[in-house]
């Protein structure tokens, strides 16, 4: 077969033509051939042949640099492989034949054709081929004509994740050397940084922008929300409103996610109302985000109203979100009925769906039904159970008191059980006050997740329930020796769009005196109605009077008192906590809910007080 040596210009044009036709296989071969075909003309002494590390620091990636690592190309100087289809020469011959058959012609490469080639690389998520296009573009002096090609290359780097965020370094290098930047240039890099978790760097870039637009603001909001910094995401959203920039549907999705994470349903409801006025609620992503927000803020009825009002319920995400929402709020029967309706609609369940179903069965004590769902995953739906599904099954068995059966189930798992699985068993041991199983679980957890203080606290509670105070003290000493520090608990409540945070014994709030007076009055009335402080949850060596004073200043109690002081009568109060609500707070807040005539939704993932309990 005659060797073919295409020019870089012609090959880039072929890339564009094949991309237009949509033949991804030929396109891939062509990109590989570009790497190999151009490398033969590079001199070993040229800058393009220099070491990769030096090239990446000082110049765009060269064609020859990419060719050495091309997936389908043999090493330089190596004979063609036994299978000629893997050789670039064969690929180019096939390419010529395809071009001749289709009547496509080649011409001179332009910034537009190079940009199309870069977009093709982004489409294939092929970083090495994209770097070859970048190097060829620099060699042909195509980068300085306009922002079109550099922006396409920026998009390519953003779409082709590499190890250690190497693609972001290349994107930043390209951005910093661009002769002309437009709003799209900033937005592409800003989005890549934000999505990649480099939110602070994205914020610095945002501050450099001459005129941020809605895409810029949205990228920053989404970046903070996805990086576990929802409060900052909402701060950026308020700055966006102050700047007079109208949110689009993508902004709405990002803001609703942040509202869900901090439990700010007031703002979430306002954003959802805005989405309705703008006609965004016809979009599935917006509706899914609204369902998730209402569920996490403890208003499952509002979530169900969104679900029932959707015209398009064809995605598994929509159904799974609602099923999980019902399960989370103790409405297992509704979750199971919805799953049946999902099947009638022809929507196939996924792994998340089964997590919701197993949670529903767990909270309803439906062991046999849960086991049937678990066994049907792979047999009937082609979904292999993952580690979280095994964790759900252990939780199901443990809650039902079948602790030894749960232990046997763990020992029969096809994969190594992780901390989620052993943590579920420990939770069951706590519920049924089984010291033996609790100690078995903590031995495994001490190896798998030694820095998690929550597990040690749970076992301490088991010892306390059994009156084994020496073991409680031993656990505390062991935590200290291992360097395990107790996670600081905090609770938040949203009032007029502002999130207020409280910690146990918090005296820093400007209204601390009034908050404590209000709380003491509520606790006095609760005692008159039969409340007895559960001092067993205080794992400190002190008398019961001191323990009661500690309990009276738990962060969730302070947040509830402040919320009752500052929100209108009759409104639902929502308190978010980063840890589980203790037994004492749960019991007294049910009474406070009756005393104040208010529905209180509180906790990690929320417990509805006065309604279904998690």
C-alpha positions, 0 to 999 in steps of 0.5 A: 500500500503506498504511503501517504504524507498529507499536509497538516492543512489538508488533513485539518480540512478533512477533519472538518468534512468528516465531522460534518458527515458525522462519521466518528470512526473516520474522524478519529482515524483522521485525528490520529493520522494528523499526529503521525503524518505531521511528525515525520516533517518535524526535525529532531532539533526543532522546538516542536521536538523538545521535551514535553515538560519544557514545551508545556511551559513555554509554548502550545503543544506541538504536533510531534509532541502529541504523536508519541502518545497517540493511541493507535499509532506505533512508535516512531521507526517501528514497522507497521503492526501485523493488523494494518488497520491500526496503522495511520497509513492505512487510515489515511488510505481509507480516508482518501477512499471515503473522500473520493466516494463522497465527492468531498474535496480538501482545501486550505486550512483556515481558523474556521476549519481549525476551530471545527477540528478542535470542536471535533476533538472536544466531541470525542474528549480526545485531549492528545488529538486536540493538542495536535490541532492546537500545535498545528494551528500555531504552526500555521499561524492561525491563532491570531486572526480572531477569538474564534479558534482560541475559544474553540481550543479553550472549549476543547481543553475544558471538555477533555479532563486530564490527570491532575487538572492538566487540561486546566493548566493548558487552558489557562496558558492558552487564555493568558497568551490570547491576543484578543479575548471576548466574553466567550473566552472568559466564560469558557475558562470560568466554567471550566475552573468552576466545574473543576472545583477551582472556585476561588480561581474562578472568582478571581477570573470573574473579578477581572471580567469587564462585563460579566453576563448571565453565563458568567454569574451562573458558572460561578454560582454553580461552581460554589454550589457543586463545591459544597459552598452553597452559602457563597453560591447564594451570596453570588446570586444576590450580587447578581440580582443587585447587578440587574442581571436576569437569571436564566433557566440554568441559573435557576437550577444552580440556585435551587441546588444551593437552596436545597443544601442550606435548607432555604426554602423561602428563597427556593420558593421565590426562585421557583415562582420566578421560573414559573413566570419566565416559562422555565418550568416546562424544562425537565431540569428546572422541575427536577431541581425544584423537586429536589429543593422542596424534598430537602427543605422538608416540603414533600407535598410541594415537591409532589405538586411539581411532579404531578404538574410536569408534562414530561415525566419521561426521565428516570431522574424525575421519578427517582427524585420523587420516590426518594423524597417520599422515602426520606420523609417516611412516606414509604407507601407513596414511594412504592405506589409511585414505583408501580406507576413508574413501571406502567409509564415504561420508565426503567429504574436505575440505581438511585430508584432502588436506593429510594425503594430500599429506604422506604422498605427500611422505614416501614419495616418491610424486610421481605419486600425490600429483599425482593426489590434488591434481588430484582435489581439485576434479574429484572432490571439489569442493574447490578447492586452497588455498595450503597444498595448493600448498605441499604439492605444492612440498614433494613435488616438492622432496623428490623432487629435482625442484627446477626442476619445483617452481619451474615449478609455483610460477610456474604457480600461480593465486594469488600464492605465499606464504612457505609455498610458497617455504619448501617450495622452500627446504627442498628446496634444503637437502635436495639442497644446491642453492645456486642454487634456495636463493638464488632462494627466499630472494630471495622470502622476504626480501620476504614474511617478512623477519623470519623468521630460520629461512629465512636459517639454512637458506640458511646451512646450504646455503652451509656444506654447499658450503663457502662460508663467506664466504657464511655470514658474509655471510648473518649480516651481512645478518641483522644489517643487516635487524634479523633476530634468531635465534629462541631455541630451547627444548626441553621434557620433562614429568616427573610432570606438570611441564613442564621447559624448557631452552635451549642451554647452559642452566645455570639448572636446579637440577640442571644439573651432574648433567644435564651429567654424564649427557649427557657420559656418554651422548655418550662412549658414543655416540662409542664406537658410531661417533657423529661430531659434525656440526659443519657445523650450527654456523654460527659462526666457530670451530674444530671443538673449540669447535663440538663443545662447542656441539653438546653443549649443545643444548637437546634433548640437555639435555632428553633427559638430564634425562628419562632421569635422572628418568623410570622405566626402560623408559618412552617419553621425549617431548621437544618443541622449538619449532624443528626438531631439528638433524641432529646431535641427531637422529643422536645421539639415535638412539644414545642411544635404543639406549644407554638402551633407551628410545624417544625421541620428539623434535622440532617435531611430533615425530620418532620415534627408532627408528621412522619418521622425518619 
